[in-house]
Amino acid sequence: MTKIIAIANQKGGVGKTTTAINLAASLAALKKKVLLIDADPQANATSGLGIDPKKLQSSVYECLVDDYPIESAVVPVEGVEGLDLLGSRIDLVGAELELINKPGREKVLRAMLEGMNVTYDYVLIDCSPSLGLITVNALTAAHSLIIPVQAEYFALEGISKLLNTVRIIKAKLNSRLHIEGFLLTMYDARLRLANQIYEELKSHFGDMVFTTVIPRNTRLSEAPSHGLPAMLYDPQSRGAISHLQLAQELIDRGNQ
């Protein structure tokens, strides 16, 4: 059965797209078939995997607004066997307005995925830093949610708002939605503050916090500018290794 996971946090700059790209590539490296959906008009997940958004013949926009079939819009990611991408372009900005009058507007993505003719082990959805209609679609389609949390002072700011949104969506639109886990990103073990934030997360959310943490890593930051996941840009980097560990932890959680 396909597991659909949204990666969301309305706070910007917490590592959502970095997580989406590298977790997707790492799951594929572990022999899983993966679809990454770029649900952000900035299209950073698309360009970060070496695909020019302007050259996409079709994107998530056409799928949402024009009912274009997902399997006709996905493209394989070069160099990562088993990983496909449903890319994004800047025109996704207009999709929220165009969906307003569409019947079941919050469930368009869910219906698209349920009608898909291709089978994946995992579908990851990279959400924009907002709680707008596209993100609501992602949360309504998903089985679970990964929340990246930056290891900095304002890390927990806004999480209560996101959790409230999750509760509303679970009550009204998607009863199966649950939190897969909180993922600490940009972690520097030398800093007392980073360790305090990890402990605070653990005290609030217990086992919902991933054991794996994503370190602050130069090679991980550089990789998207080369259109590569970290495992291809520098497979020995701490950023690449930590995402492989995260992928294995995610698989292990699913097997429990």
Summary of the structure (lengths in Angstrom):
residues: 256
radius of gyration: 17.0
end to end distance: 15.1
largest distance: 51.6
contacts: 890
relative contact order: 0.19
helix: 48%
strand: 16%
